[in-house]
Amino acid sequence: MTWLFAQVQTYTLEECILIALEKNISIKQSELDVEGASIDKQDAIGAFLPRVNAQSQHIWNNGLSQNITNGLIENLTTQFSSFGGNLGVTLFNGKQNINQLSRANLNLIARQYQLDNIKDDISLFVANAYLQVMFNREINSVQKYQLELLKEDLIRTQQRIDAGVLTQADIYEIEANMAAQEQAVVQAENNYRLSRISLAQLLLITDYENFDIAQEDLDIPFSEILNKTPNEIYGKALTLRNDIKLGVTNIEIAEKDIDLAKGALLPSLTAFYNYNTRISYSDRFVETGNLIEAPIGVVKQSGDLVITQFPERSVTGPLSFATQFGQNDGQSYGLALNIPIFNGLSTRNNIKRRKLNLMRSENQLEQTKLDLENTINQAFNNAEGAFKFYEASVKTLFARSEAFDIAKERFAAGVLNSFDYIQAQQRYQIAASDIVRAKFDYIFKLKVLEFYFGLEL
C-alpha cells in the first residue's frame, strides 16, 4: 500500500511563504484584478487611435421599388449589394482620453499595491501559523520529557518501597501525577497535529499526515527594533506599507475622476470620412445608336399625328462588378462639433459625486494611518512586554529547576514526602512550559513589529 512508503515532507518558513504566495486564492484573485487593470489601460491607449469600420449588405426587393439602373419607380424584383467604410478620429474631447489614460495608469498601480498588501498579510499569517507549529512541537517535547522523568521517578520510588524506605502510599501520588502527565502529552500531541493541519490548509496542502515543518532551532533573536520609538517605526511604515500607498493612489484616482467628469462639460470635435458603393445585379437598357419614331399626339386642327424620335434601347446584362464598384461609389468627410448645453444637471451632479468619492478616499487614508499608528503602538508594547515576560520566565525556570533538584535529593534521602516532591515537580513543569510559551510569544510579536518596520520575516 502506498501509504506505507509515504515520507513526511518538511518545509522551512521561507518555503511555506513561497507556497502560500503561489497558491493562495485571494492572491490569485488580486492578480486577476491587476490583469484586468492592465486591459483597462490598453483600452485607454486605444481611445487615441482612429475608429475604422467596414460594412456590407445584400438586398432583395420585391414589388414597387426604385430601379437603381434608371432611377424609375417600378414593380419588379431586384437585388443589389452595398459596401462601405468609415473612419473617425477624435481631435478634442475635453482631455477625456488623456485623463482616462492617467486614471488607467493609476488604477494599475493601485491594483499592484493591493496585490502586494495581500501578499504581506498572507506572509504574516503563514509566519504566525508556522511559529504556532514550532511552539506546539516544543511544548510536545517538553511534555514528553516530563513524562519520562515521571516514569523514572516511579521506578525509583518502587525500588525505595521495596527497600522499605518509602511506603506504598508514596507511589500513589506519582502514579496520579504520571496519569495527568500522560493526558498532557496527548493534549500536546493533538495541539501539535492540529496546528500542522491549520498550516497545511493555509498552504492548500491536503496531505496533512505527511506534512511537517523543518527542524529548526529558533533562538531568541537580537533586534534593534525595540531601541526605536513607536513614532520612528510609524514614520518608516508610512513610507513602506502597501496599504498606505494604496490609499494615496486611491486619492489620486478620485482626483482624476473629477477631471474626467469636468471634461464632459467641454465641447468635443471629431473628424470623419465615409465611403460607400453599390452593385446591381438587374438587367439594364443600353442605347443602340439608332432612332425610332413614335406618335406622341395629334394636331387638333388638322388631325395630323405628331411624331417624335426616341433613341433605341436594348436589354442587356449588368455591368461588371469592378466597373460598378468604381462608378457607383460616393464619399463624404468633414468635422463634427458637439457642444454640451444642458443635460438635466447630470454632468454637474456627477462632478459632485466624484468630489464626494474624493473625500471618502481621503477619510479612508486618514483612518488607515490612524489604524496603523494604533497597531504599531500596540505591537511595540506587546513586544516589549513579551520580552520582559520572557526574561522573568527564564529566572522563574532557573529558580524552579534549582528547587526541583533539591526536592529530588531530599526525596531520595527520604526526608521529603511524595506530595511535596510532586508539588515541586509540577511547579518546574509549569515553568518549563511557560518559558516555551513566552519565547514564541515574544518572537512572533517581535516579527510583527519588524514587519511594520519593513524587515523581512
C-alpha positions, 0 to 999 in steps of 0.5 A: 500500500502506498501509504506505507512508503509515504515520507513526511515532507518538511518545509522551512518558513521561507518555503511555506511563504513561497507556497502560500504566495503561489497558491493562495486564492485571494492572491490569485484573485488580486492578480486577476484584478491587476490583469484586468487593470492592465486591459483597462489601460490598453483600452485607454491607449486605444481611445487615441487611435482612429475608429475604422469600420467596414460594412456590407449588405445584400438586398432583395426587393420585391414589388414597387421599388426604385430601379437603381439602373434608371432611377424609375419607380417600378414593380419588379424584383431586384437585388443589389449589394452595398459596401462601405467604410468609415473612419473617425478620429477624435481631435478634442474631447475635453482631455477625456482620453488623456485623463482616462489614460492617467486614471488607467495608469493609476488604477494599475498601480493601485491594483499592484499595491493591493496585490502586494498588501495581500501578499504581506498579510498572507506572509504574516499569517503563514509566519504566525501559523508556522511559529504556532507549529514550532511552539506546539512541537516544543511544548510536545517535547517538553511534555514528553520529557516530563513524562519520562522523568515521571516514569523514572521517578516511579521506578525509583520510588518502587525500588525505595518501597521495596527497600522499605524506605518509602511506603506504598502510599508514596507511589500513589501520588506519582502514579496520579501525577504520571496519569495527568502527565500522560493526558498532557502529552496527548493534549500536546500531541493533538495541539501539535497535529492540529496546528500542522493541519491549520498550516497545511490548509493555509498552504492548500496542502491536503496531505496533512499526515505527511506534512511537517515543518523543518527542524529548526532551532529558533533562538531568541533573536537580537533586534534593534527594533525595540531601541526605536520609538513607536513614532520612528517605526510609524514614520518608516511604515508610512513610507513602506506599507502597501496599504498606505500607498494604496490609499494615496493612489486611491486619492489620486484616482478620485482626483482624476475622476473629477477631471474626467467628469469636468471634461464632459462639460467641454465641447468635443470635435471629431473628424470623419470620412465615409465611403460607400458603393453599390452593385446591381445585379438587374438587367439594364437598357443600353442605347443602340445608336439608332432612332425610332419614331413614335406618335406622341399626339395629334394636331387638333386642327388638322388631325395630323399625328405628331411624331417624335424620335426616341433613341433605341434601347436594348436589354442587356446584362449588368455591368461588371462588378469592378466597373460598378464598384468604381462608378457607383461609389460616393464619399463624404468627410468633414468635422463634427462639433458637439457642444454640451448645453444642458443635460438635466444637471447630470454632468454637474451632479456627477462632478459632485459625486466624484468630489464626494468619492474624493473625500471618502478616499481621503477619510479612508487614508486618514483612518488607515494611518490612524489604524496603523499608528494604533497597531504599531503602538500596540505591537511595540508594547506587546513586544516589549512586554513579551520580552520582559515576560520572557526574561522573568520566565527564564529566572522563574525556570532557573529558580524552579529547576534549582528547587526541583533538584533539591526536592529530588535529593531530599526525596531520595534521602527520604526526608521529603514526602511524595506530595511535596516532591510532586508539588515541586515537580509540577511547579518546574513543569509549569515553568518549563512550559511557560518559558516555551510559551513566552519565547514564541510569544515574544518572537512572533510579536517581535516579527510583527513589529519588524514587519511594520518596520519593513524587515523581512520575516 
